[in-house]
Amino acid sequence: MEDFYTALLTAVGLVLVLEGLLYAAAPDSMRQAMQKLLESDPALLRRAGAIAIGIGVFLVWLARG
């Protein structure tokens, strides 16, 4: 169980690092992207979210075998 929490904390940390890099490197672009997201159709956002989940699960499966 300790390995699970280590992996979870590592994953959350990496997400925060990557997202933080985007905001630090290109704050104006991130602001524009958020504005576009606010104006997007909710169905499109759901599909994009489902695709992201699928890709994420596939990558975890690939890495963990």
Protein Blocks (a to p, Z undefined) as FASTA:
>chain_A
ZZmmmmmmmmmmmmmmmmmmmmmmmmmlmmmmmmmmmmpcfklmmmmmmmmmmmmmmmmm
mmnZZ
